Amino acid sequence: MGLSMIEFHLDGRSGVSPYQQIVQQVRNALRLGLLREGDQLPTVKDVVAALAINPNTVLKAYRELEHEGLVQARPGRGTFVTRTLTDNTLAAHGPLRQDLRRWLAKARKAGLDDESIEALFLTTFRSASQEEHIA
């Protein structure tokens, strides 16, 4: 049982509400095995201090995660992970991450800044997943 290795960060330009961003970041951490069962999420006070957001926003995110059965609030102790979302494809992450790193290096060499790289990735990702849904 450790303290979680998750730090939230908010992107004001993403168009996604802050509470939704927190929910997504916890889900991603659970999916990638960065958070495991028994890990503690940062306290509401810590998140508020780190991100300068309304405590209700954090509470709303944690409540939604609790509703999904992913975390459990223990009064006076904090919020703990009760279930992970990792699957057996975790073994594939290593090689994929390296491919992605190489791709990022190529994109930077081509003169793209972070925002352009993100835009390129997201637009490609969205159009590819739309095609998959149509097919």
C-alpha positions as CSV (number, residue, x, y, z in Angstrom):
1,M,0.0,0.0,0.0
2,G,1.8,3.1,-1.2
3,L,1.1,6.7,-1.8
4,S,0.1,7.1,-5.4
5,M,2.6,8.2,-8.0
6,I,0.0,10.3,-9.7
7,E,0.2,14.0,-10.2
8,F,-2.7,15.7,-11.9
9,H,-2.2,18.4,-14.4
10,L,-4.9,20.4,-16.1
11,D,-5.0,21.6,-19.7
12,G,-7.0,24.8,-20.0
13,R,-7.1,24.5,-23.8
14,S,-8.3,21.0,-24.0
15,G,-12.0,21.9,-23.8
16,V,-12.4,19.0,-21.3
17,S,-13.8,20.1,-17.9
18,P,-11.2,20.0,-15.1
19,Y,-13.2,17.3,-13.2
20,Q,-13.3,15.1,-16.4
21,Q,-9.6,15.6,-16.8
22,I,-8.9,14.3,-13.3
23,V,-11.2,11.3,-13.9
24,Q,-9.4,10.5,-17.2
25,Q,-6.0,10.8,-15.6
26,V,-6.9,8.4,-12.9
27,R,-8.3,6.0,-15.5
28,N,-5.2,6.3,-17.6
29,A,-3.0,5.6,-14.6
30,L,-5.1,2.6,-13.7
31,R,-4.8,1.4,-17.3
32,L,-1.1,1.8,-17.5
33,G,-0.5,0.2,-14.1
34,L,0.8,3.4,-12.5
35,L,-1.8,3.1,-9.9
36,R,-2.5,-0.3,-8.2
37,E,-5.0,-1.6,-5.8
38,G,-4.5,-0.2,-2.3
39,D,-2.7,3.0,-3.6
40,Q,-4.0,6.2,-2.2
41,L,-5.1,9.1,-4.5
42,P,-3.8,12.5,-3.6
43,T,-6.0,14.2,-1.0
44,V,-8.5,16.8,-2.1
45,K,-6.4,19.4,-0.2
46,D,-3.2,18.4,-2.1
47,V,-5.0,18.5,-5.5
48,V,-6.5,21.9,-4.7
49,A,-3.1,23.2,-3.6
50,A,-1.3,21.8,-6.7
51,L,-3.9,22.9,-9.3
52,A,-5.6,25.9,-7.6
53,I,-9.0,24.5,-8.4
54,N,-12.3,24.3,-6.5
55,P,-12.4,21.4,-3.9
56,N,-15.9,20.5,-5.2
57,T,-14.3,19.8,-8.6
58,V,-12.0,17.3,-7.1
59,L,-14.7,15.8,-5.0
60,K,-17.0,15.4,-8.0
61,A,-14.2,13.6,-9.9
62,Y,-13.5,11.2,-6.9
63,R,-17.2,10.6,-6.5
64,E,-17.5,9.6,-10.2
65,L,-14.5,7.2,-9.8
66,E,-16.1,5.8,-6.7
67,H,-19.4,5.3,-8.6
68,E,-17.5,3.3,-11.2
69,G,-16.1,1.1,-8.5
70,L,-12.5,2.1,-9.1
71,V,-11.8,3.9,-5.8
72,Q,-13.2,4.0,-2.3
73,A,-13.2,6.9,0.1
74,R,-12.3,5.9,3.6
75,P,-13.4,8.7,6.0
76,G,-10.5,10.3,7.7
77,R,-8.0,8.2,5.8
78,G,-8.3,9.2,2.1
79,T,-9.4,7.7,-1.2
80,F,-7.9,4.4,-2.2
81,V,-7.8,2.4,-5.4
82,T,-10.0,-0.6,-5.3
83,R,-9.7,-1.9,-8.8
84,T,-7.3,-1.5,-11.7
85,L,-7.9,-1.3,-15.4
86,T,-4.7,-3.0,-16.6
87,D,-5.2,-5.8,-19.0
88,N,-2.8,-8.5,-20.4
89,T,-1.8,-6.1,-23.2
90,L,0.6,-4.5,-20.7
91,A,3.4,-6.5,-22.1
92,A,3.0,-4.7,-25.4
93,H,3.4,-1.3,-23.8
94,G,7.2,-1.4,-23.7
95,P,7.9,-1.8,-27.4
96,L,5.0,0.5,-28.4
97,R,6.3,3.2,-26.1
98,Q,9.7,2.9,-27.8
99,D,8.1,3.2,-31.2
100,L,6.3,6.2,-30.0
101,R,9.5,7.8,-28.5
102,R,11.2,7.3,-31.9
103,W,8.3,8.8,-33.7
104,L,8.4,11.8,-31.3
105,A,12.1,12.3,-31.9
106,K,11.4,12.3,-35.7
107,A,8.6,14.8,-35.2
108,R,10.9,17.1,-33.2
109,K,13.7,16.7,-35.8
110,A,11.2,17.8,-38.4
111,G,10.7,21.0,-36.4
112,L,7.4,20.4,-34.8
113,D,6.7,21.9,-31.3
114,D,4.8,20.1,-28.6
115,E,1.5,21.6,-29.5
116,S,1.9,20.6,-33.2
117,I,2.9,17.1,-32.2
118,E,-0.1,16.8,-29.9
119,A,-2.5,18.2,-32.6
120,L,-1.0,15.8,-35.2
121,F,-1.4,12.8,-32.9
122,L,-4.9,13.7,-31.8
123,T,-6.3,14.4,-35.3
124,T,-4.7,11.2,-36.6
125,F,-6.0,9.2,-33.6
126,R,-9.5,10.6,-34.0
127,S,-9.8,10.0,-37.8
128,A,-8.3,6.5,-37.4
129,S,-10.8,5.5,-34.7
130,Q,-13.7,7.0,-36.7
131,E,-12.7,4.9,-39.7
132,E,-12.6,1.8,-37.4
133,H,-16.1,2.5,-36.2
134,I,-17.4,2.9,-39.7
135,A,-15.7,-0.3,-41.0
